[in-house]
Amino acid sequence: MRPSELMTQASGRVAARGIDFEAELARRARRAPATAIRAGRRRIDTIHQAASDRARRLPPVSEFGRRARTHSWVTRSGIGLG
């Protein structure tokens, strides 16, 4: 092989590696949003599960000492003064 051919052969390999690198970067860039969405959904599911578990361990409402209200003829609505 002639020395001049060595240079073109080596530069061809370097160019091929560069093209492969660019293609892989493009693939990863296209995949990144979907991967992030999946990770976010997994995180939300984990948080939701943890909150559900904590809520199940709470004592019943009757344990907090609230008594039923006695109703009189005078009541107030929750909005305004009426």
ZIMO-V963030 format. One record per pair of residues at least 12 apart in sequence whose ideal C-beta (glycine too) atoms are under 6 Angstrom apart, sorted by the first residue. I is the first residue (numbers start at 1). J is the second residue. D is the distance in Angstrom with one decimal. If there is no record, write none. Layout:
BEGIN
{{I J D} {I J D}}
END
This chain:
BEGIN
none
END
